[in-house]
Amino acid sequence: MQAERIPDHAGVLEAARKIAAILPPTPLLPLEIGGVQLWAKAEVLQPIGAFKIRGAWHRLSALTDDERARGVVAVSSGNHAQGVAWAAKRLGIAATIVMPRDAPQVKLDATRALGAQIVLYDRPGEDRDAVAATLVEQSGAVLVHAFGDPWVIEGQGSAGIEIMQQLGRAPSRIVACCGGGGLAAGLALACPDSAIVPVEPVGWDMVGQSIARGELVQAAPDAPATICDALQPTATKAINLSLLRGRAEPGVTVADEEVRVAQRYAFAKLHLVVEPGGAAALAAALAGKVQLDSDTVVMLTGGNVDPAAFAHTIAAG
């Protein structure tokens, strides 16, 4: 990764152009919460079931011929893994993905089915970035970071360009599920006049805490368990913090049961299957934790859920 490259609005526009050439826009669906009609961006309907396809395509399609020949390495609990594997397969690039041993089986299986090689690590216990760094050193492959790569950030921001085109104006705010902050940072670049509201699981609000303190904050060793497997990086990156400082409203967290309520709501009202991490933003909206108006957009970021776990969640409602 070229660390000196700074993502910008022009890069987001270029990413949006590239993605529009290969993928249709995901729908912006009307949604009513507490008497307010707002909008839900259904990224669960992407070919890999998550928004991560955007950043992966923008990054891998920007590789030089030499970089493509060396292949790519990525770290992911599943959605970025599938995005990178999907783009790599389409572009004829070898991909190795470092994934946690406890990742949902559906995500492991889907990543393998796309042709990527998987290297497993133990979570907690092993440093996934160190595992990836060793692979990069051994193979000379290009690291495609899930949220700290400039191209990935721009690619995720392409969702914001679509939103503005679909609304015909800038949204007042975008409520976004947040792990490492790649999507939130990309949306901040894409929609400079919109408030960005990152939503994280309780105990895993590394982006929110970092924004509030003005410095990177690490997850506590005893951070609580969460069903939001996609939203568990131990820290954000300096590049994400710099893009979100002064642009994002921090401090919104959701508990597991609030997430389950959101999953049931999306299934009943929108007829969509949303994984726990992909429902965090909707959970905050339903729980009254964010301000809502007719120009608010809630991101539904992923739908790669374990079938049995999802069936249990829906039945429990």
C-alpha positions in Angstrom: 0.0 0.0 0.0 1.3 3.5 -0.8 0.8 5.1 2.6 1.6 8.5 1.2 -1.5 8.5 -1.0 -4.3 10.6 0.5 -7.9 9.6 -0.5 -10.0 12.5 -1.7 -13.4 13.4 -3.2 -12.0 13.1 -6.8 -10.9 9.6 -6.0 -14.4 8.7 -4.7 -15.9 10.0 -7.9 -13.5 7.9 -9.9 -14.4 4.9 -7.8 -18.1 5.5 -8.4 -17.5 5.7 -12.1 -15.6 2.4 -12.1 -18.2 0.6 -10.0 -21.1 1.9 -12.0 -19.5 0.4 -15.1 -19.7 -3.1 -13.6 -22.5 -3.1 -11.0 -26.0 -1.6 -10.8 -26.7 0.8 -7.9 -28.2 -0.8 -4.8 -31.7 0.4 -4.1 -32.5 3.2 -1.7 -35.6 2.0 0.1 -38.2 4.1 2.0 -38.4 3.3 5.6 -40.6 4.7 8.4 -39.4 4.9 12.0 -41.3 6.7 14.7 -43.5 8.4 12.2 -40.6 9.7 10.2 -40.0 8.5 6.6 -36.4 8.1 5.9 -34.2 5.9 3.6 -32.3 2.6 3.8 -29.4 1.9 1.5 -29.6 -1.8 0.7 -25.9 -2.8 0.3 -27.0 -6.3 1.4 -28.1 -6.8 -2.3 -24.5 -6.5 -3.7 -23.2 -9.6 -5.5 -21.2 -10.6 -2.4 -24.0 -9.4 0.0 -22.0 -6.5 1.3 -20.7 -3.0 0.5 -17.1 -4.2 0.7 -17.2 -5.1 -3.0 -16.8 -1.4 -3.7 -13.5 -0.8 -2.0 -12.1 -4.1 -3.2 -12.9 -3.4 -6.8 -11.5 0.2 -6.7 -8.3 -1.1 -5.1 -7.6 -4.2 -7.2 -8.5 -2.5 -10.5 -6.0 0.2 -9.8 -3.1 -2.3 -9.4 -0.3 -2.2 -11.9 0.5 -5.2 -14.0 3.5 -6.0 -11.8 1.3 -5.8 -8.7 -1.4 -8.0 -10.2 1.2 -10.6 -11.0 2.4 -10.7 -7.3 -1.2 -11.1 -6.0 -2.9 -9.6 -3.0 -3.3 -10.3 0.7 -6.2 -9.1 2.8 -7.4 -9.5 6.4 -11.1 -9.9 7.0 -13.8 -11.6 9.1 -15.7 -12.3 5.9 -17.2 -9.4 3.9 -14.0 -7.7 2.8 -12.6 -11.2 2.2 -15.4 -11.9 -0.3 -15.1 -8.4 -1.9 -11.4 -9.0 -2.5 -11.9 -12.6 -3.7 -14.7 -11.5 -6.1 -12.6 -8.7 -7.6 -9.5 -10.9 -7.7 -11.4 -13.7 -9.6 -12.8 -11.2 -12.1 -9.3 -9.6 -12.7 -7.3 -12.9 -12.7 -5.3 -12.0 -9.5 -4.3 -14.5 -6.8 -5.8 -13.6 -3.4 -4.9 -14.8 0.1 -7.2 -13.8 2.9 -6.3 -13.9 6.6 -9.6 -14.8 8.4 -10.4 -15.6 12.0 -11.0 -19.2 12.8 -14.3 -18.3 14.4 -15.7 -16.4 11.4 -19.2 -17.5 10.3 -18.9 -20.7 8.2 -21.0 -19.1 5.5 -18.4 -16.4 5.0 -15.5 -18.8 5.0 -17.3 -21.0 2.5 -18.2 -18.1 0.2 -14.6 -16.8 0.2 -13.2 -20.2 -0.7 -15.9 -20.6 -3.4 -14.6 -17.4 -5.1 -11.2 -19.0 -5.4 -9.2 -17.3 -2.6 -6.8 -19.1 -0.4 -7.6 -18.7 3.3 -5.1 -18.5 6.2 -6.8 -18.9 9.6 -5.8 -17.2 12.8 -7.1 -17.4 16.4 -9.3 -14.5 17.7 -8.4 -13.5 20.3 -4.8 -14.6 20.7 -3.1 -13.9 17.3 -2.3 -10.6 15.7 -4.0 -10.8 12.3 -2.0 -7.9 10.9 1.2 -9.6 11.8 0.1 -12.8 10.1 -0.7 -10.7 7.0 2.6 -8.9 7.1 4.5 -12.2 7.2 2.6 -13.4 4.1 3.3 -10.1 2.3 7.0 -10.3 3.2 7.2 -13.9 2.0 5.3 -13.5 -1.3 5.7 -9.9 -2.3 1.9 -9.6 -2.6 0.1 -6.3 -2.2 -1.7 -5.7 1.1 -5.3 -4.6 0.6 -6.3 -3.4 4.0 -10.0 -3.7 4.9 -10.4 0.0 6.1 -7.1 1.8 6.1 -6.2 1.6 2.4 -6.8 4.9 0.5 -8.4 3.2 -2.5 -10.6 1.1 -0.3 -11.8 4.2 1.5 -12.6 5.9 -1.8 -14.4 2.8 -3.1 -16.6 2.6 0.0 -17.5 6.2 -0.5 -19.0 5.5 -3.9 -22.1 4.4 -2.0 -22.5 8.1 -1.0 -22.3 9.2 -4.6 -25.1 6.7 -5.4 -27.2 8.0 -2.5 -27.0 11.6 -3.7 -27.9 10.6 -7.2 -30.9 8.6 -6.0 -32.1 11.3 -3.5 -31.4 14.1 -5.9 -29.7 16.0 -3.1 -27.2 15.4 -0.2 -28.7 13.5 2.7 -28.8 15.4 6.0 -27.0 12.5 7.7 -25.8 9.0 6.9 -26.0 6.5 9.7 -23.3 3.9 9.0 -22.4 0.5 10.6 -18.8 1.0 11.7 -15.9 -1.4 12.3 -12.6 0.2 11.3 -14.1 3.3 9.8 -13.5 2.7 6.1 -17.1 3.2 5.1 -17.6 6.2 7.4 -14.4 7.9 6.1 -15.4 7.2 2.5 -18.9 8.6 3.1 -17.4 11.7 4.7 -15.4 12.3 1.5 -18.4 11.6 -0.8 -20.9 13.7 1.0 -19.1 16.7 2.6 -22.4 18.4 3.5 -23.9 15.4 5.3 -23.3 14.5 8.9 -21.8 11.0 9.3 -22.9 8.9 12.2 -20.8 5.8 12.8 -22.5 3.1 14.9 -20.4 0.5 16.7 -21.1 -2.5 19.0 -20.9 -1.8 22.8 -17.3 -2.2 23.9 -16.0 -2.0 20.3 -16.4 1.7 19.7 -12.8 2.2 18.8 -13.7 4.8 16.1 -16.0 6.7 18.4 -13.5 6.8 21.2 -10.7 7.8 18.9 -12.7 10.7 17.5 -13.7 11.8 21.0 -10.1 11.7 22.3 -8.3 12.8 19.1 -6.0 9.8 19.2 -6.1 6.1 18.3 -7.7 3.9 21.0 -7.2 0.2 21.3 -9.9 -2.3 22.2 -9.7 -3.5 25.8 -8.3 -7.0 26.2 -11.6 -7.9 28.0 -13.9 -6.3 25.4 -17.3 -7.9 25.6 -18.5 -10.5 23.1 -20.7 -9.2 20.3 -22.8 -10.9 17.6 -21.4 -8.2 15.2 -18.5 -10.3 13.9 -17.9 -7.8 11.1 -17.4 -4.9 13.5 -14.5 -6.1 15.7 -11.2 -4.5 14.6 -9.1 -3.7 17.7 -8.4 -0.1 16.5 -9.0 2.2 13.6 -6.1 3.7 11.6 -4.7 7.2 11.6 -5.9 7.8 8.0 -9.5 7.1 9.0 -9.3 9.2 12.1 -7.9 12.2 10.1 -10.8 11.9 7.6 -13.5 11.6 10.3 -12.2 14.3 12.7 -14.6 17.2 12.6 -16.9 15.3 10.2 -18.4 12.4 12.2 -20.7 12.3 15.2 -19.1 9.8 17.6 -20.4 7.9 20.6 -23.3 5.8 19.2 -23.2 2.2 20.3 -25.7 -0.7 20.1 -26.2 -3.8 22.2 -26.7 -7.3 20.8 -30.4 -7.3 21.5 -30.9 -4.0 19.8 -29.2 -5.4 16.7 -31.5 -8.5 16.8 -34.5 -6.2 16.9 -33.1 -4.4 13.8 -32.6 -7.7 12.0 -36.2 -8.7 12.7 -37.4 -5.3 11.6 -35.5 -5.4 8.3 -36.8 -8.8 7.6 -40.5 -7.9 8.4 -40.6 -4.4 6.9 -38.1 -4.5 4.0 -38.0 -8.3 3.4 -34.2 -8.2 3.6 -31.8 -10.6 5.3 -29.3 -8.5 7.3 -26.4 -9.8 9.3 -25.8 -8.5 12.8 -22.9 -6.1 11.8 -25.0 -4.9 8.8 -27.9 -4.0 11.1 -26.1 -1.9 13.6 -27.0 1.4 12.0 -30.7 0.5 11.8 -30.5 -0.7 15.4 -29.4 2.8 16.5 -32.1 4.4 14.5 -34.8 2.1 15.9 -33.5 2.6 19.5 -33.8 6.4 19.2 -30.1 6.9 19.5 -29.7 9.1 16.4 -31.7 12.1 15.0 -33.9 11.2 12.1 -35.6 13.3 9.4 -36.8 12.7 5.8 -33.2 13.1 4.4 -31.6 10.6 6.8 -30.1 7.5 5.2 -29.4 4.3 7.1 -26.8 1.9 5.7 -27.7 -1.8 5.6 -24.1 -2.9 5.0 -24.1 -6.7 4.9 -26.3 -9.8 4.6 -23.9 -12.7 5.0 -25.6 -14.3 8.1 -25.4 -17.8 9.4 -28.7 -19.4 8.4 -29.3 -21.1 11.7 -28.4 -18.1 13.7 -30.7 -15.9 11.6 -33.6 -18.3 11.8 -33.2 -18.3 15.6 -33.2 -14.5 15.7 -36.3 -14.2 13.6 -38.1 -16.9 15.5 -37.2 -15.3 18.9 -39.1 -12.2 17.8 
